[in-house]
């Protein structure tokens, strides 16, 4: 009971300080940074990590540049050295190589240079069995195995990522990498250390499992990139520049007067391209939009009568005039659709009036035409923000500045509303509107929708100040609410002299803010910033906020109240749990006294064959999770292979949450856990496909179904089927009731198969498996206490043997087993079992067991 309380308190403490793994990580500085300024992560700065016969190192890694050779990690002791090295591409293929004792092994993982993308994370796991010499290395879903018989057994290791300053293993070559969520697992597969690397400042990283501090030199803490804008490029260009991002790639073009700058967001590289002729509309009112094919760039003048067309293939500009008199006004919102060549313009401002008209531009006929809108009324406005939907023909229209009448003299304000608009059909549907809103910010022209997260991201600013601030707003798609999820960017607002645009790069999962300011000498200052997805609010940063220098607002007072509240809550919980511990300890003697009425020995009522038959596993409609994963259909066929790794992972995650939550699991949590590095839409698609496959497999088993009871997924078991895990958990939850020998044998026959099948190496699964193992341990020891060695030594021996199948060197179980043998007058076997235990103990721990047989059995 005490252990449970301590673990729960630790979990509460971790929950208060830890961040979502998705936000965390440590980026390593590499060449051309001077060697003494490169990043080092030493997991063992004060003392080495103790290991036994087997250990596992697990972490996530992202490579953000292909060109830099270096050591991912070095694991070393007095007689063993493991080096994991990255080598740059040759013929477009880079390699991750494992070197053991300075000898290259056959573990060489090829990585095509196209896969080396910032924020593209990969799972890596190294497992070394020092007894067998077998080394396994997993990279995502691929496993590599080698045998190194020359590996010498060692009990202590040092682990360093990146630059290493420990002699004689000094190295300064560091790959361009980021690391997060480092875990070390012991010989039983249990997590002994876990560094999330979720810090936002400082030179130490917390170990949430083992309590050890890792030492970090020259860190770049990645959680900051989810809140603080990072300046990537700053340059000047000629004329008045605007920005467009090419569809389906990472190129962002800065359109100037005589040239365009092409910034590749993924590679963080910029190139210049001079036009064959001058951009005819590189004036103050110039606004640009790209057609659906990435082939033609349109530049619109202030009156929208003048139109410039830039042909990317010929690198040339042409200037035309729209033939129609009916055309959009100034400050309208321009956009193109993926399904038509035409361009669209909504709203705007002219002659002291705001517009809510939608215009369509036909590039072939060079004409504007008004598109009638149907459905909900959109109040007239300018500076509206547009964002594409999952449906290619629809858009979200958000905010702006205007009023219901459209007449400026009747008063204007910042509008806080959201509409769903189909520019092709003209249909409009209001999503929500807060007419009483006093919010005072204006969005920039482009917004980014994230329908999976039910959010819209808008780069917005406080209006009509010469010197204002840009921030990223996360706006709900369901209700009139928002959260600020970035620090600030200074912005000199002027209709004709400044620009700010928001883009998103799918490859690196980054927002890009493009900000420009017109300079007196017919040129433009351009700054490009990035922010990593998903963005987080200020309160989620674990730093002391000393680095929020660009934010002019005061430190939020509510943070103090939150901290005080958490401290009071933690204190109350501590004393509440302390009282529970005292109560449980005072009642423990009663709970564990031998109960003569608890156990009913009905073994004489069964022959060996009858007992064997009663305890045998079902031959059909059976799901086995203990020992190994196994499934039998209604006809008794083994269909285990139909549960592919991903389907198995999906099924077990829903089942585990069914058991833990007693309800089910929402789709969002499934997507975040099973497909954490996919875009929301990609995760949704993968879930739909695999749910369908899983249901197809489960249809072969009577009595097991996967149901969706909105908003939760549930696994349902009926009496016609049996799952050994569910069977055991139900039985051990009723441990206080009378127990027959035959019932006990049924339970032990399943528990004795071992711990939960190690089919998934995920933290959530390992946590649940450890929880189940602990419950089985407690049940078996509780049964031993209730039954009593003196009363039923044969039964307690059976219970102890079952515990030893779960944990071979459990001293308490060994003691029960040996005392039961003594009670059965099998003294010679008792001595032999003790000797065997001592040999196994010394083999595993490298030192003799410290007690004699007499000392061992005395207590």
Secondary structure, DSSP 8 states (H G I E B T S, - for coil): -HHHHHHHHHHHHHHHH---GGG--EE---TTS-GGGS-EEETTSSS-EE--SEEEEEEEEEE--SS--EEEEEEE-SS-EEEEEEEEEETTEEEEEEEETTEEEEEEEEEEGGG--TT--EEEEEEEETTTTEEEEEETTEEEEEE-TT----SEEEEEEESB-STT--B----SEEEEEEEEE-TTS-EEEEE----SSSSEE--TTT---EEEES-EEGGGGGTS-EEEEEEEEES--EEEE-TTSSEEEEE-SSEEEEEETTTTEEEEEE-SS--TT-STT-EEEE-TTSSEEEEE-TTS-EEEEEETTTTEEEEEE-S-S----BT-EEEE-TT-S-EEEEEEEETTEEEEEEEEEETTTTEEEEE--EES----EES-EEEE-SSTT-EEEEEEEE-SS-BGGG--EEEEEEEEE-TTT-EEEEEEE-TT-----EEEEEEEEETTTTEEEEEEE-TT-SSEEEEEEEEESSSS-EEE-S--EEE---TTTEEEEEEEETTTTEEEEEEEEEETTTEEEEEEEEEESS---GGG--S-STT-TT--S---THHHHHHHHHHHHHHHHHHHHHHHHHHHHHHHHHHTS--TTTEE--GGG--HHHHHHHHS--SSSEEE-BSS-EEE-TTS-B-GGGS-HHHHHHHHHHHHHHHHHSS-EEHHHHHHHHSTTS-HHHHHHHHHHHHHHHHHHHTTSTTEEEEEETTEEEEEE-TT-EEHHHHHHHHHTTTTS-EEHHHHHHHHHHHTT-SB------HHHHHHHHHHHHHHHHHHHHHHHHH-TTT-HHHHHHHHHHHHHH-TT-HHHHHHHHHHHHHTT-HHHHHHHHHHHHHHHHHHHSS--S--HHHHHH-
